[in-house]
Every structure is written in structure tokens, then in C-alpha cells.
Amino acid sequence: MKTELVTTLKRQATKILAELHESKEPVLITEHGLPSAYLVDVNDYELMQRRMQILEGLSRGETAVQENRTYNHIEAKEKMCKWFK
């Protein structure tokens, strides 16, 4: 992963963005020698967000199973039937 100083980003933003779009490799931005932010390609960021939504949905499902908040086929069909009328 590439690392850049925040001052370098300020001075060479166009160049750094061009390299980011070409390599698709995230850039770690540091400030006062400490990690401050990641610069990532828009498509990669949106893909990460979609993956996170899927993982959060799976987590909610696992929690529902653990808490016994599930329905069998017949119960689910009855509950959903009112939406399809």
C-alpha cells in the first residue's frame, strides 16, 4: 500500500489521484507521522459498502436464529400472504 503525507496530497492531488485510478491501490494519508485517512477508488469504496451491507444482513439473521426469532415455511407464508393480496 502506498503512503503519502497530507502535505504531498495537498501539493500533488491530481498526480496522486491519477496513480490511484491506474493502480486501484489505496493510499494511506499520514498527518504528523500518524495514519489519518485512506484514499480509495470510488468503485472500490462502493463495492466495500455493498459487501458491508450484506455482512450486516447476515449478522442480523444469525442474531435472529440465536434469539429464536425465526419462522417455519408455513408461518412465513402466512405472514407474507397479506403483502401479496
Residue, then its C-alpha position, 0 to 999 in steps of 0.5 A: m500500500k502506498t503512503e503519502l503525507v497530507t502535505t504531498l496530497k495537498r501539493q500533488a492531488t491530481k498526480i496522486l489521484a491519477e496513480l490511484h485510478e491506474s493502480k486501484e491501490p489505496v493510499l494511506i494519508t499520514e498527518h504528523g507521522l500518524p495514519s489519518a485517512y485512506l484514499v480509495d477508488v470510488n468503485d472500490y469504496e462502493l463495492m466495500q459498502r455493498r459487501m458491508q451491507i450484506l455482512e450486516g444482513l447476515s449478522r442480523g439473521e444469525t442474531a435472529v436464529q440465536e434469539n429464536r426469532t425465526y419462522n417455519h415455511i408455513e408461518a412465513k407464508e402466512k405472514m407474507c400472504k397479506w403483502f401479496k393480496 
